[in-house]
Amino acid sequence: MAHNPHAPQGGHPQGHDPAGSTQMFRAFVDEGAPQGGGGRRSAPAPAGPRVGLIAGVIAGIVVLGAVAWLAFA
């Protein structure tokens, strides 16, 4: 590895190894991942909660419109 004159010198008795930090982070993240299957992505979430969210937003807009109509009528 090439010497970087802008890197901080000293301060770390064992040195700073960003690749080691990345490996530790990946091990931490992969620890909770399901094993097997070969793929790293899980199945897509069911559409139920999304449909409920859209219906809730539409209902909120209708209620606000009704309140505004009653206030200005």
C-alpha positions as CSV (number, residue, x, y, z in Angstrom):
1,M,0.0,0.0,0.0
2,A,1.3,3.5,-0.8
3,H,2.2,5.9,1.9
4,N,-0.4,8.7,2.3
5,P,1.2,11.9,3.6
6,H,-2.2,13.4,4.5
7,A,-3.2,10.5,6.8
8,P,-2.9,11.0,10.5
9,Q,0.2,9.5,11.9
10,G,0.3,7.7,15.3
11,G,-2.6,7.8,17.7
12,H,-3.6,4.2,16.9
13,P,-1.2,1.7,18.5
14,Q,-2.3,-1.0,16.1
15,G,-2.9,1.3,13.1
16,H,-6.2,2.0,11.4
17,D,-7.4,-0.6,8.9
18,P,-10.5,0.5,7.1
19,A,-10.8,-2.9,5.4
20,G,-10.9,-4.5,8.7
21,S,-13.7,-2.2,9.9
22,T,-15.6,-3.0,6.8
23,Q,-15.2,-6.7,7.3
24,M,-16.5,-6.3,10.9
25,F,-19.5,-4.3,9.8
26,R,-20.4,-6.8,7.1
27,A,-20.1,-9.6,9.6
28,F,-22.4,-7.7,11.9
29,V,-25.0,-7.1,9.2
30,D,-24.8,-10.6,7.8
31,E,-25.2,-12.1,11.3
32,G,-29.0,-11.5,11.2
33,A,-29.5,-12.4,7.6
34,P,-31.3,-15.7,6.8
35,Q,-28.9,-18.5,5.9
36,G,-29.4,-20.5,2.7
37,G,-31.1,-19.8,-0.5
38,G,-28.0,-18.3,-2.1
39,G,-29.6,-14.9,-2.6
40,R,-29.1,-12.0,-0.3
41,R,-32.5,-10.3,-1.0
42,S,-35.6,-11.4,0.8
43,A,-39.0,-11.8,-0.7
44,P,-40.9,-8.5,-1.4
45,A,-43.3,-7.3,1.3
46,P,-47.0,-8.1,0.7
47,A,-49.0,-5.3,-0.9
48,G,-51.6,-5.2,2.0
49,P,-49.9,-2.4,4.1
50,R,-49.3,-0.3,1.0
51,V,-52.9,-0.5,-0.1
52,G,-54.0,0.5,3.5
53,L,-51.7,3.4,3.5
54,I,-53.0,4.7,0.1
55,A,-56.6,4.3,1.3
56,G,-55.8,6.2,4.5
57,V,-54.2,9.1,2.6
58,I,-57.2,9.3,0.3
59,A,-59.6,9.2,3.2
60,G,-57.6,12.0,4.9
61,I,-57.8,14.1,1.8
62,V,-61.6,13.5,1.6
63,V,-62.1,14.5,5.3
64,L,-60.0,17.6,4.9
65,G,-61.9,18.6,1.8
66,A,-65.2,18.1,3.6
67,V,-64.1,20.2,6.5
68,A,-62.9,23.0,4.2
69,W,-66.2,22.8,2.3
70,L,-68.2,23.2,5.5
71,A,-66.0,26.0,6.8
72,F,-66.3,28.1,3.6
73,A,-69.9,27.2,2.7
